[in-house]
Amino acid sequence: MTINTKLKMRKRLYIMLFILLSFIGFKQGAQAQTITVTGNWSLIIGLSDLQGGAGSDFNPTYESAVDQIIIDIQGKKTTNWRVDVSKDDITWDSRMLLYVRRTSDGTGPGSISGGLTYQQITEVDQEFFRGGKNRQNIHVQLKLDGITVGIPTGTYTTTVYYTVIEI
C-alpha cells in the first residue's frame, strides 16, 4: 500500500453522511377528512456505501422499504379528497433530491388513484394521490438521490408533510 492510498483511505474514513428524514408531520386541509401518517426513515451513509472502495464515490441512490410510511385517511362518505405532499428542510443540501411514491392501495370502502410513480418532493405543496371515502394502511416509499462525497459530512434533516384536502 502506498502513502497516497493510505491518505485516501484515512480521508474516506471521515466522510460519513448521516441523513435523518422525519416523516411524522402532517397538515389537515379541510376539517371533513382526517389524515394519520406514521413512520420515519433514518439513513446512515458510510464507507460501505462507496461504489468501488477508497477513492470512489458513494452510491447515489437509496430507497426505503415499500411500507416505510403508512397513511390512513378518514373521509366523509360522499366526499372526495386529495393528498398533497411537500417538505420543510431543517438542514439539507440542495444536491440531495427526495422522491415519494405510493406502493399500495390500502384497504377500505373508498377509492384511490395516482401517486404510483416517484415524484420529487419540494417545498411547494403538490398533488400526490387522490381518492374518496375511507382508506387505511396506504403504503408509501421514499427515495433519496444525488448522494456524493462532495456533500459535506453532517446530519441532514427534513420533514415531509402530507395534507388531505376535500375536492
One Martini backbone bead per residue (centre of mass of N, CA, C, O) as a GRO file, in nm:
protein
  167
    1MET     BB    1   0.096   0.036   0.024
    2THR     BB    2   0.063   0.357  -0.026
    3ILE     BB    3   0.054   0.669   0.091
    4ASN     BB    4  -0.179   0.772  -0.082
    5THR     BB    5  -0.376   0.549  -0.005
    6LYS     BB    6  -0.382   0.603   0.297
    7LEU     BB    7  -0.490   0.890   0.275
    8LYS     BB    8  -0.752   0.821   0.133
    9MET     BB    9  -0.867   0.634   0.348
   10ARG     BB   10  -0.866   0.834   0.582
   11LYS     BB   11  -1.052   1.037   0.448
   12ARG     BB   12  -1.297   0.840   0.413
   13LEU     BB   13  -1.352   0.790   0.718
   14TYR     BB   14  -1.474   1.098   0.745
   15ILE     BB   15  -1.690   1.016   0.525
   16MET     BB   16  -1.998   1.069   0.674
   17LEU     BB   17  -2.342   1.028   0.620
   18PHE     BB   18  -2.625   1.171   0.784
   19ILE     BB   19  -2.970   1.079   0.747
   20LEU     BB   20  -3.275   1.242   0.853
   21LEU     BB   21  -3.606   1.144   0.800
   22SER     BB   22  -3.904   1.315   0.870
   23PHE     BB   23  -4.256   1.161   0.864
   24ILE     BB   24  -4.478   1.281   1.094
   25GLY     BB   25  -4.594   1.494   0.931
   26PHE     BB   26  -4.904   1.694   0.922
   27LYS     BB   27  -5.184   1.831   0.742
   28GLN     BB   28  -5.482   1.996   0.748
   29GLY     BB   29  -5.724   2.080   0.561
   30ALA     BB   30  -6.002   1.986   0.584
   31GLN     BB   31  -6.239   1.882   0.835
   32ALA     BB   32  -6.372   1.624   0.689
   33GLN     BB   33  -6.082   1.516   0.714
   34THR     BB   34  -5.840   1.265   0.803
   35ILE     BB   35  -5.485   1.230   0.882
   36THR     BB   36  -5.251   0.953   0.915
   37VAL     BB   37  -4.898   0.950   0.996
   38THR     BB   38  -4.648   0.688   0.973
   39GLY     BB   39  -4.311   0.728   1.009
   40ASN     BB   40  -3.957   0.679   0.925
   41TRP     BB   41  -3.615   0.780   0.805
   42SER     BB   42  -3.301   0.634   0.854
   43LEU     BB   43  -2.969   0.727   0.726
   44ILE     BB   44  -2.652   0.569   0.687
   45ILE     BB   45  -2.354   0.695   0.536
   46GLY     BB   46  -2.064   0.506   0.431
   47LEU     BB   47  -1.807   0.307   0.341
   48SER     BB   48  -2.005   0.077   0.230
   49ASP     BB   49  -2.114   0.298  -0.004
   50LEU     BB   50  -1.885   0.261  -0.178
   51GLN     BB   51  -1.848   0.161  -0.499
   52GLY     BB   52  -1.491   0.116  -0.498
   53GLY     BB   53  -1.388   0.233  -0.257
   54ALA     BB   54  -1.127   0.396  -0.222
   55GLY     BB   55  -1.180   0.694  -0.421
   56SER     BB   56  -1.480   0.680  -0.437
   57ASP     BB   57  -1.812   0.695  -0.466
   58PHE     BB   58  -2.120   0.705  -0.384
   59ASN     BB   59  -2.409   0.595  -0.378
   60PRO     BB   60  -2.674   0.788  -0.512
   61THR     BB   61  -2.905   0.569  -0.424
   62TYR     BB   62  -3.199   0.544  -0.199
   63GLU     BB   63  -3.428   0.307  -0.049
   64SER     BB   64  -3.697   0.231   0.101
   65ALA     BB   65  -3.936   0.081   0.214
   66VAL     BB   66  -4.256   0.023   0.088
   67ASP     BB   67  -4.364   0.071   0.417
   68GLN     BB   68  -4.245   0.328   0.570
   69ILE     BB   69  -4.520   0.464   0.511
   70ILE     BB   70  -4.838   0.536   0.676
   71ILE     BB   71  -5.174   0.589   0.553
   72ASP     BB   72  -5.470   0.748   0.691
   73ILE     BB   73  -5.816   0.797   0.576
   74GLN     BB   74  -6.087   1.005   0.693
   75GLY     BB   75  -6.387   1.024   0.529
   76LYS     BB   76  -6.650   1.107   0.377
   77LYS     BB   77  -6.894   0.929   0.212
   78THR     BB   78  -6.926   1.183  -0.028
   79THR     BB   79  -6.613   1.250  -0.035
   80ASN     BB   80  -6.348   1.389  -0.191
   81TRP     BB   81  -5.982   1.358  -0.218
   82ARG     BB   82  -5.650   1.489  -0.147
   83VAL     BB   83  -5.292   1.444  -0.154
   84ASP     BB   84  -5.039   1.635  -0.039
   85VAL     BB   85  -4.685   1.729  -0.094
   86SER     BB   86  -4.409   1.823   0.129
   87LYS     BB   87  -4.120   2.019   0.243
   88ASP     BB   88  -3.900   2.085   0.540
   89ASP     BB   89  -3.600   2.214   0.582
   90ILE     BB   90  -3.345   2.209   0.816
   91THR     BB   91  -3.108   2.021   0.696
   92TRP     BB   92  -2.977   2.075   0.361
   93ASP     BB   93  -2.885   1.959   0.040
   94SER     BB   94  -2.956   2.047  -0.289
   95ARG     BB   95  -2.840   1.768  -0.415
   96MET     BB   96  -3.067   1.643  -0.259
   97LEU     BB   97  -3.320   1.411  -0.358
   98LEU     BB   98  -3.671   1.372  -0.297
   99TYR     BB   99  -3.893   1.089  -0.305
  100VAL     BB  100  -4.233   0.968  -0.394
  101ARG     BB  101  -4.453   0.672  -0.338
  102ARG     BB  102  -4.710   0.459  -0.405
  103THR     BB  103  -4.750   0.090  -0.309
  104SER     BB  104  -5.061   0.111  -0.222
  105ASP     BB  105  -5.419   0.108  -0.168
  106GLY     BB  106  -5.510  -0.029   0.060
  107THR     BB  107  -5.803  -0.002   0.265
  108GLY     BB  108  -6.147   0.001   0.191
  109PRO     BB  109  -6.434   0.163   0.048
  110GLY     BB  110  -6.260   0.336  -0.106
  111SER     BB  111  -6.075   0.529  -0.322
  112ILE     BB  112  -5.777   0.519  -0.550
  113SER     BB  113  -5.526   0.746  -0.707
  114GLY     BB  114  -5.221   0.766  -0.785
  115GLY     BB  115  -4.870   0.781  -0.698
  116LEU     BB  116  -4.692   0.529  -0.847
  117THR     BB  117  -4.474   0.739  -0.906
  118TYR     BB  118  -4.209   0.911  -0.882
  119GLN     BB  119  -4.181   1.218  -0.688
  120GLN     BB  120  -4.077   1.517  -0.621
  121ILE     BB  121  -3.994   1.685  -0.329
  122THR     BB  122  -4.099   1.999  -0.219
  123GLU     BB  123  -4.186   2.315  -0.076
  124VAL     BB  124  -4.433   2.258  -0.257
  125ASP     BB  125  -4.740   2.186  -0.295
  126GLN     BB  126  -4.843   1.860  -0.423
  127GLU     BB  127  -4.983   1.621  -0.585
  128PHE     BB  128  -5.013   1.272  -0.512
  129PHE     BB  129  -5.318   1.176  -0.436
  130ARG     BB  130  -5.650   1.016  -0.473
  131GLY     BB  131  -5.998   1.006  -0.333
  132GLY     BB  132  -6.244   0.819  -0.130
  133LYS     BB  133  -6.334   0.813   0.164
  134ASN     BB  134  -6.189   0.530   0.305
  135ARG     BB  135  -5.830   0.482   0.390
  136GLN     BB  136  -5.605   0.223   0.477
  137ASN     BB  137  -5.280   0.132   0.465
  138ILE     BB  138  -5.095   0.325   0.302
  139HIS     BB  139  -4.818   0.284   0.105
  140VAL     BB  140  -4.483   0.434   0.136
  141GLN     BB  141  -4.209   0.550  -0.065
  142LEU     BB  142  -3.859   0.632  -0.062
  143LYS     BB  143  -3.614   0.857  -0.228
  144LEU     BB  144  -3.261   0.905  -0.255
  145ASP     BB  145  -3.075   1.154  -0.436
  146GLY     BB  146  -2.736   1.277  -0.496
  147ILE     BB  147  -2.512   1.124  -0.370
  148THR     BB  148  -2.192   1.253  -0.247
  149VAL     BB  149  -1.868   1.337  -0.144
  150GLY     BB  150  -1.935   1.655  -0.181
  151ILE     BB  151  -2.093   1.623   0.069
  152PRO     BB  152  -2.099   1.719   0.366
  153THR     BB  153  -2.051   1.625   0.666
  154GLY     BB  154  -2.359   1.516   0.835
  155THR     BB  155  -2.675   1.630   0.936
  156TYR     BB  156  -2.984   1.556   0.771
  157THR     BB  157  -3.304   1.738   0.766
  158THR     BB  158  -3.652   1.650   0.708
  159THR     BB  159  -3.998   1.735   0.645
  160VAL     BB  160  -4.289   1.562   0.565
  161TYR     BB  161  -4.596   1.663   0.409
  162TYR     BB  162  -4.940   1.560   0.454
  163THR     BB  163  -5.234   1.671   0.273
  164VAL     BB  164  -5.576   1.696   0.319
  165ILE     BB  165  -5.829   1.755   0.055
  166GLU     BB  166  -6.118   1.874  -0.041
  167ILE     BB  167  -6.303   1.807  -0.376
   0.00000   0.00000   0.00000
